[in-house]
Amino acid sequence: TETPREAVERIRALWHAVGAETREMPADVHDAALAWTSHLPQVAASALASVLGQRADAWGESLFALSGRGLDDMTRLAASDPDMWADILGANRAHVLEAIGALRACLDDLAAALERGDRAAARRLVESGQAVRRRYEAGRVP
């Protein structure tokens, strides 16, 4: 259903009053974008923390003592509320599955490159990620 224009304007005014920037878009576009920019990072962080926990179970807690800021940064989202995220992921499952598939394909490609000893492919992945990070930083709304 269409949200009444007056309601949209009132909500927009509220968010602007607290310093936020708003964007209006169809719900499906929002859901698709959030699957990639919010839900996939949550899934990746939770999955990484989960496999690290399995490794720590085998190696002992000293594994965590070897970690640095990168692990802190990558797993921060894993501390999120499980019930909330189960609901979010379930409600947006089609878009989340697409995003997970793309991440899985990228990791599979990297694994295949490493199995072949293809250092150049590994380097290209890191370069690509670095370039996208720069684009993200340049285009992010402060």
Rosetta blueprint (number, residue, H / E / L):
1 T L
2 E L
3 T L
4 P L
5 R H
6 E H
7 A H
8 V H
9 E H
10 R H
11 I H
12 R H
13 A H
14 L H
15 W H
16 H H
17 A H
18 V L
19 G L
20 A L
21 E L
22 T L
23 R L
24 E L
25 M L
26 P L
27 A H
28 D H
29 V H
30 H H
31 D H
32 A H
33 A H
34 L H
35 A H
36 W H
37 T H
38 S H
39 H H
40 L H
41 P H
42 Q H
43 V H
44 A H
45 A H
46 S H
47 A H
48 L H
49 A H
50 S H
51 V H
52 L H
53 G H
54 Q H
55 R H
56 A H
57 D H
58 A H
59 W H
60 G L
61 E L
62 S H
63 L H
64 F H
65 A H
66 L L
67 S L
68 G L
69 R H
70 G H
71 L H
72 D H
73 D H
74 M H
75 T H
76 R H
77 L H
78 A H
79 A H
80 S L
81 D L
82 P H
83 D H
84 M H
85 W H
86 A H
87 D H
88 I H
89 L H
90 G H
91 A H
92 N L
93 R H
94 A H
95 H H
96 V H
97 L H
98 E H
99 A H
100 I H
101 G H
102 A H
103 L H
104 R H
105 A H
106 C H
107 L H
108 D H
109 D H
110 L H
111 A H
112 A H
113 A H
114 L H
115 E H
116 R H
117 G L
118 D L
119 R H
120 A H
121 A H
122 A H
123 R H
124 R H
125 L H
126 V H
127 E H
128 S H
129 G H
130 Q H
131 A H
132 V H
133 R H
134 R H
135 R H
136 Y H
137 E H
138 A H
139 G H
140 R L
141 V L
142 P L
